[in-house]
Amino acid sequence: MNRSMKIALGICANAFAFGLQITGVMPVLNMISEKYSQYSTGTIQLLQTIPYALLIAGSLSIGWLTTKVSKKKLVMAGLAIVGLTGTIPCLVEGFAVLMLCRILIGFGFAISAPLNSAIISDFFEPDKRAGYMGLHVVAMGIGTMIANMLGGILAKSGLRLYFLIYLAGFAGCLIVGLMLPETPPVQASSASDLKLNSMVYSISLMSFAHTLFINAYSTNISLYISEKITQDPSAAGMAATINAACAMCMGILFAKLTGILKNKTLPFSIFCAAAGYAVMLLVPGMPGVIITSALCGVSLSCFSAIGAFLISVAVKNEAVAKANGVYTIIGAIGGLIAPMVLNAGASLLGANTPTNQFVVGMGGMALLGAAASLYIRKNAAAA
């Protein structure tokens, strides 16, 4: 096995595990809601987004950590934390335990997820990076899809068994340890020496809004299906699997897509989600759910890849980890406040229902897509 293939496998192992962050507890939110019916819908939805709390805290230190510890060791530590905190709810039952583990798992993702872009930048020139960013998204999509499928099967035998999917964190830690080459810590006297620029902050702000509004799908699709269509948890699992499968296909095609759309790739990734929410509102039943799941999968995958690529070429290689930390922090804030914002927006429309949250998501994504288009035009004109 040559060096590039080993690096690719290490990247894939980390991205595969990050697919678990996207899946979270989405396929079993309705089961959790029934089991812990004394808690409000907003509190139950928070289980999906609360990892963003420590994702933010951990990402604040990622630039500094890369000057002290190698990226390989950081990724392995993060994946081990994911495996440990992810599987504890399988062994210890209780809402408080579940909430605590969902909070702590965010730190694991915080110190592993942002580093794939930095690893790609360390080993590959800019003209090769789009393909590896696409590979990252493919592996992430596969991880999400398998977690959804396997999680749905396990959940049929009991909610606690669902959390066995997080054993993938330990498997990822092992693969990264075996495959990824060791590199020394970043040579900088302090993290403040790793200079960022306006593009990093602009793309990060877009990530904030995209993460916020894409959560209209992840926190509501299971509840929408159980309320409107069927109580069978496998239906939510199927929707999540379609979402992940389309994300994976988008990753495979990402390098070709960017070659065709070029600087329009960013707004395209956002408008896909707006179109998905529109379909949910116009097409009843599972057909609408399937189409929406597909378009939101494409949006998440494409935005993740193009955002990471733009960040990787915006700064020097030694600053990519710090830039991705900032990108992750700002995006994670959007995820953390998503339930509050979406709940408030839906309430303004008359009632806090999944349907009204999809309306809020559609409007938000449409406005964000327009803003991204203007940003791209401005940058093109300046160039």
C-alpha positions as CSV (number, residue, x, y, z in Angstrom):
1,M,0.0,0.0,0.0
2,N,1.5,3.3,-1.0
3,R,1.8,6.4,1.1
4,S,-1.1,8.3,-0.6
5,M,-3.5,5.4,-0.1
6,K,-2.6,5.2,3.6
7,I,-3.2,8.9,4.1
8,A,-6.5,8.5,2.2
9,L,-7.6,5.7,4.5
10,G,-6.7,7.7,7.6
11,I,-8.7,10.7,6.2
12,C,-11.6,8.3,5.5
13,A,-11.6,6.8,9.0
14,N,-11.8,10.2,10.6
15,A,-14.5,11.4,8.2
16,F,-16.5,8.1,8.6
17,A,-16.6,8.7,12.4
18,F,-17.7,12.3,11.9
19,G,-20.7,10.9,10.0
20,L,-21.9,9.9,13.5
21,Q,-22.0,13.6,14.5
22,I,-24.4,14.2,11.6
23,T,-26.5,11.2,12.5
24,G,-26.4,11.9,16.2
25,V,-29.7,10.6,17.7
26,M,-31.8,11.8,14.7
27,P,-33.2,8.3,13.8
28,V,-34.4,7.7,17.4
29,L,-35.6,11.2,18.5
30,N,-39.2,10.0,18.3
31,M,-38.3,6.9,20.5
32,I,-36.5,9.2,23.0
33,S,-39.5,11.5,23.0
34,E,-41.9,8.7,23.8
35,K,-39.6,7.2,26.5
36,Y,-38.9,10.6,28.2
37,S,-42.4,12.2,27.5
38,Q,-42.0,14.4,30.6
39,Y,-39.5,16.5,28.7
40,S,-40.5,19.1,26.1
41,T,-40.0,18.8,22.4
42,G,-37.3,21.5,22.5
43,T,-35.4,19.6,25.2
44,I,-35.6,16.3,23.2
45,Q,-34.4,18.1,20.0
46,L,-31.5,19.6,22.1
47,L,-30.0,16.1,22.3
48,Q,-29.3,16.3,18.6
49,T,-27.6,19.7,18.7
50,I,-26.0,19.9,22.3
51,P,-22.7,18.4,21.1
52,Y,-22.1,21.7,19.5
53,A,-21.5,23.2,23.0
54,L,-18.2,21.4,23.5
55,L,-17.5,21.4,19.8
56,I,-17.2,25.1,20.2
57,A,-15.0,24.9,23.3
58,G,-12.7,22.3,21.9
59,S,-12.3,24.1,18.5
60,L,-11.2,27.2,20.3
61,S,-8.0,25.4,21.3
62,I,-7.3,23.5,18.1
63,G,-4.9,26.0,16.7
64,W,-2.9,26.0,20.0
65,L,-3.1,22.2,20.3
66,T,-1.5,21.7,16.9
67,T,1.6,23.6,18.1
68,K,2.0,21.2,21.0
69,V,0.7,17.8,19.7
70,S,0.8,16.1,16.3
71,K,-2.4,16.1,14.2
72,K,-2.4,12.3,14.2
73,K,-2.4,12.1,18.0
74,L,-5.1,14.7,18.3
75,V,-7.3,12.8,15.8
76,M,-6.8,9.5,17.7
77,A,-7.7,11.2,21.0
78,G,-10.8,12.7,19.6
79,L,-12.0,9.5,18.0
80,A,-11.4,7.6,21.3
81,I,-13.5,10.2,23.1
82,V,-16.3,9.7,20.5
83,G,-16.2,6.0,21.0
84,L,-16.3,6.2,24.8
85,T,-19.0,8.8,25.3
86,G,-21.0,7.5,22.4
87,T,-21.4,4.0,23.8
88,I,-22.0,4.8,27.5
89,P,-25.8,5.3,27.0
90,C,-25.9,1.7,25.8
91,L,-24.6,0.6,29.2
92,V,-26.1,3.2,31.6
93,E,-29.7,4.3,31.1
94,G,-31.2,7.6,32.0
95,F,-32.0,11.0,30.4
96,A,-29.3,12.8,32.5
97,V,-26.6,10.3,31.4
98,L,-27.7,10.6,27.8
99,M,-27.6,14.4,27.9
100,L,-24.2,14.4,29.6
101,C,-22.7,12.0,27.0
102,R,-24.2,14.0,24.1
103,I,-22.5,17.1,25.6
104,L,-19.1,15.4,26.1
105,I,-19.0,13.8,22.7
106,G,-18.8,17.2,21.2
107,F,-15.2,17.6,22.5
108,G,-14.2,14.4,20.7
109,F,-15.5,15.7,17.4
110,A,-14.0,19.1,18.1
111,I,-10.4,17.8,18.2
112,S,-10.7,15.3,15.4
113,A,-13.1,16.8,12.8
114,P,-11.4,20.1,11.9
115,L,-8.0,18.3,11.3
116,N,-8.9,16.4,8.1
117,S,-8.6,19.6,6.0
118,A,-5.2,20.4,7.7
119,I,-4.0,16.9,7.0
120,I,-5.0,17.2,3.4
121,S,-3.2,20.5,3.2
122,D,-0.1,19.1,4.8
123,F,0.3,16.3,2.2
124,F,-1.3,17.5,-1.0
125,E,-0.9,20.6,-3.3
126,P,-4.0,22.9,-3.8
127,D,-4.8,21.4,-7.2
128,K,-5.2,17.9,-5.6
129,R,-7.2,19.0,-2.6
130,A,-10.7,19.1,-4.1
131,G,-10.6,15.4,-4.8
132,Y,-9.5,14.6,-1.2
133,M,-12.2,17.0,0.2
134,G,-14.7,15.0,-1.9
135,L,-13.2,11.8,-0.5
136,H,-13.7,13.2,3.0
137,V,-17.4,13.9,2.2
138,V,-17.8,10.4,0.7
139,A,-16.5,8.8,3.8
140,M,-18.6,11.1,6.0
141,G,-21.7,10.1,4.0
142,I,-20.9,6.4,4.2
143,G,-20.5,6.8,8.0
144,T,-23.8,8.6,8.3
145,M,-25.6,6.1,6.0
146,I,-24.2,3.0,7.8
147,A,-25.0,4.6,11.2
148,N,-28.5,5.3,10.2
149,M,-29.1,1.8,8.7
150,L,-27.4,-0.1,11.5
151,G,-28.8,2.2,14.1
152,G,-32.4,1.7,12.9
153,I,-31.9,-2.1,12.9
154,L,-30.5,-2.0,16.4
155,A,-33.1,0.4,17.7
156,K,-35.9,-2.1,16.8
157,S,-34.5,-4.3,19.6
158,G,-34.3,-1.5,22.1
159,L,-33.3,2.1,22.3
160,R,-30.1,1.4,24.2
161,L,-28.7,-0.8,21.5
162,Y,-28.8,2.1,19.1
163,F,-25.7,3.6,20.7
164,L,-23.5,0.6,19.7
165,I,-23.0,2.5,16.4
166,Y,-20.5,4.7,18.3
167,L,-18.1,1.8,18.5
168,A,-17.0,3.2,15.1
169,G,-15.0,5.8,17.1
170,F,-12.7,3.2,18.4
171,A,-12.4,1.6,15.0
172,G,-11.5,4.9,13.5
173,C,-8.9,5.5,16.2
174,L,-7.2,2.2,15.4
175,I,-7.2,2.9,11.6
176,V,-5.8,6.4,12.0
177,G,-3.1,5.0,14.3
178,L,-2.0,2.4,11.7
179,M,-2.4,4.4,8.5
180,L,-1.8,8.1,9.0
181,P,1.9,9.2,8.9
182,E,3.1,11.0,11.9
183,T,4.0,14.7,11.5
184,P,5.6,17.1,14.0
185,P,3.5,19.8,15.7
186,V,3.1,23.1,13.8
187,Q,6.2,25.3,14.1
188,A,4.9,28.5,15.6
189,S,5.7,30.4,18.8
190,S,2.0,30.7,19.5
191,A,-1.4,30.1,17.9
192,S,-1.7,33.9,17.3
193,D,1.2,33.6,14.8
194,L,-1.1,31.6,12.5
195,K,-2.7,34.4,10.6
196,L,-6.2,34.2,9.2
197,N,-8.0,36.5,6.7
198,S,-11.5,37.8,5.8
199,M,-12.4,34.9,3.7
200,V,-12.1,32.5,6.7
201,Y,-14.5,34.6,8.6
202,S,-16.9,35.1,5.7
203,I,-17.1,31.4,4.9
204,S,-17.4,30.7,8.7
205,L,-20.4,33.0,9.0
206,M,-22.1,31.3,6.1
207,S,-21.4,28.0,7.9
208,F,-23.1,29.4,11.0
209,A,-26.3,30.1,9.0
210,H,-26.1,26.9,7.0
211,T,-25.7,24.8,10.1
212,L,-28.5,26.6,11.8
213,F,-31.0,26.1,9.0
214,I,-30.0,22.6,8.0
215,N,-30.9,21.6,11.5
216,A,-34.6,22.2,10.6
217,Y,-34.2,18.8,8.8
218,S,-32.1,16.9,11.3
219,T,-34.1,17.8,14.4
220,N,-37.6,17.5,12.8
221,I,-37.6,14.8,10.1
222,S,-38.1,11.9,12.7
223,L,-40.8,13.8,14.5
224,Y,-42.5,14.8,11.2
225,I,-42.6,11.2,10.0
226,S,-44.0,9.9,13.3
227,E,-46.6,12.6,13.5
228,K,-47.7,12.7,9.8
229,I,-46.9,9.3,8.3
230,T,-45.9,6.3,10.5
231,Q,-44.6,5.4,14.0
232,D,-42.2,2.8,12.5
233,P,-38.7,4.0,13.4
234,S,-37.4,2.3,10.3
235,A,-39.1,5.0,8.2
236,A,-37.0,7.7,9.8
237,G,-34.0,5.5,9.4
238,M,-34.7,5.2,5.7
239,A,-35.0,8.9,5.3
240,A,-31.7,9.4,7.1
241,T,-30.1,6.7,4.9
242,I,-31.2,8.4,1.7
243,N,-29.9,11.7,3.1
244,A,-26.5,10.1,3.7
245,A,-26.5,8.2,0.4
246,C,-27.0,11.4,-1.5
247,A,-24.4,13.1,0.6
248,M,-22.0,10.3,-0.4
249,C,-22.8,10.6,-4.1
250,M,-22.2,14.3,-3.9
251,G,-18.8,13.7,-2.4
252,I,-17.9,11.3,-5.3
253,L,-18.9,13.9,-7.8
254,F,-17.6,17.0,-5.9
255,A,-14.4,17.4,-7.9
256,K,-16.3,17.3,-11.2
257,L,-19.1,19.5,-9.9
258,T,-16.6,22.2,-8.9
259,G,-15.0,22.0,-12.3
260,I,-18.4,22.7,-13.9
261,L,-19.9,25.2,-11.4
262,K,-16.6,26.8,-10.3
263,N,-17.4,29.7,-7.9
264,K,-21.1,29.0,-8.1
265,T,-20.6,25.8,-6.1
266,L,-21.1,27.6,-2.8
267,P,-24.6,29.1,-3.5
268,F,-25.6,25.9,-5.3
269,S,-25.0,24.0,-2.1
270,I,-27.2,26.3,-0.1
271,F,-30.1,26.6,-2.6
272,C,-30.3,22.8,-2.7
273,A,-31.5,22.8,0.9
274,A,-34.0,25.6,0.2
275,A,-35.5,23.5,-2.6
276,G,-35.6,20.5,-0.3
277,Y,-37.7,22.3,2.3
278,A,-40.0,23.6,-0.4
279,V,-40.6,20.0,-1.6
280,M,-41.4,18.9,1.9
281,L,-44.1,21.6,2.1
282,L,-45.5,20.8,-1.3
283,V,-45.3,17.0,-1.7
284,P,-47.2,15.0,1.0
285,G,-46.2,11.7,2.5
286,M,-43.0,9.7,2.1
287,P,-42.3,10.9,-1.5
288,G,-41.8,14.4,-0.1
289,V,-39.7,13.1,2.7
290,I,-37.4,11.2,0.3
291,I,-36.9,14.1,-2.1
292,T,-36.2,16.5,0.8
293,S,-33.8,14.0,2.4
294,A,-31.9,13.7,-0.8
295,L,-31.6,17.5,-1.4
296,C,-30.6,18.2,2.1
297,G,-28.0,15.5,1.9
298,V,-26.6,17.1,-1.3
299,S,-26.6,20.5,0.4
300,L,-24.8,19.3,3.6
301,S,-22.2,17.4,1.6
302,C,-21.5,20.0,-1.0
303,F,-21.4,22.9,1.5
304,S,-19.0,20.9,3.8
305,A,-16.7,20.1,1.0
306,I,-16.6,23.6,-0.7
307,G,-16.3,25.3,2.7
308,A,-13.4,23.2,3.7
309,F,-11.7,23.7,0.3
310,L,-12.1,27.5,0.4
311,I,-10.7,27.5,4.0
312,S,-7.7,25.4,3.0
313,V,-6.7,27.7,0.1
314,A,-7.4,30.9,2.0
315,V,-4.4,30.7,4.4
316,K,-1.0,29.2,4.7
317,N,-0.7,25.4,5.4
318,E,0.4,25.9,9.0
319,A,-2.7,28.0,9.7
320,V,-5.3,25.6,8.1
321,A,-6.0,23.8,11.4
322,K,-6.6,27.1,13.2
323,A,-8.7,28.3,10.3
324,N,-10.8,25.1,10.5
325,G,-11.1,25.6,14.2
326,V,-12.6,29.0,13.7
327,Y,-14.8,27.6,10.9
328,T,-16.0,24.8,13.2
329,I,-16.6,27.1,16.1
330,I,-18.8,29.6,14.2
331,G,-20.6,26.9,12.4
332,A,-21.2,25.0,15.7
333,I,-22.7,28.1,17.3
334,G,-25.3,28.0,14.6
335,G,-26.0,24.3,15.5
336,L,-26.1,25.0,19.2
337,I,-28.7,27.8,18.9
338,A,-30.7,26.1,16.1
339,P,-33.4,24.7,18.3
340,M,-34.1,28.0,20.0
341,V,-34.1,30.0,16.7
342,L,-36.2,27.4,14.8
343,N,-38.6,27.0,17.7
344,A,-39.1,30.8,18.0
345,G,-39.4,31.2,14.2
346,A,-42.0,28.4,14.0
347,S,-43.9,29.9,17.0
348,L,-44.2,33.2,15.1
349,L,-45.9,31.4,12.3
350,G,-48.6,30.2,14.7
351,A,-47.2,27.0,16.3
352,N,-43.9,25.2,17.0
353,T,-44.5,22.3,14.6
354,P,-42.1,20.5,12.3
355,T,-43.9,21.9,9.3
356,N,-43.4,25.5,10.4
357,Q,-39.8,24.8,11.2
358,F,-39.3,23.6,7.6
359,V,-40.9,26.9,6.5
360,V,-38.3,28.8,8.6
361,G,-35.5,26.6,7.2
362,M,-36.6,27.3,3.6
363,G,-36.7,31.0,4.1
364,G,-33.3,31.1,5.8
365,M,-31.6,29.0,3.2
366,A,-33.1,31.1,0.4
367,L,-31.7,34.3,2.0
368,L,-28.4,32.7,2.7
369,G,-28.1,31.4,-0.9
370,A,-28.7,35.0,-2.2
371,A,-26.1,36.4,0.2
372,A,-23.6,33.8,-0.9
373,S,-24.2,34.6,-4.6
374,L,-23.6,38.3,-3.9
375,Y,-20.4,37.5,-2.0
376,I,-19.1,35.4,-4.9
377,R,-19.9,38.1,-7.4
378,K,-18.2,40.8,-5.2
379,N,-15.0,38.6,-4.9
380,A,-15.0,37.9,-8.7
381,A,-15.3,41.6,-9.4
382,A,-12.5,42.5,-7.0
383,A,-10.3,39.9,-8.6
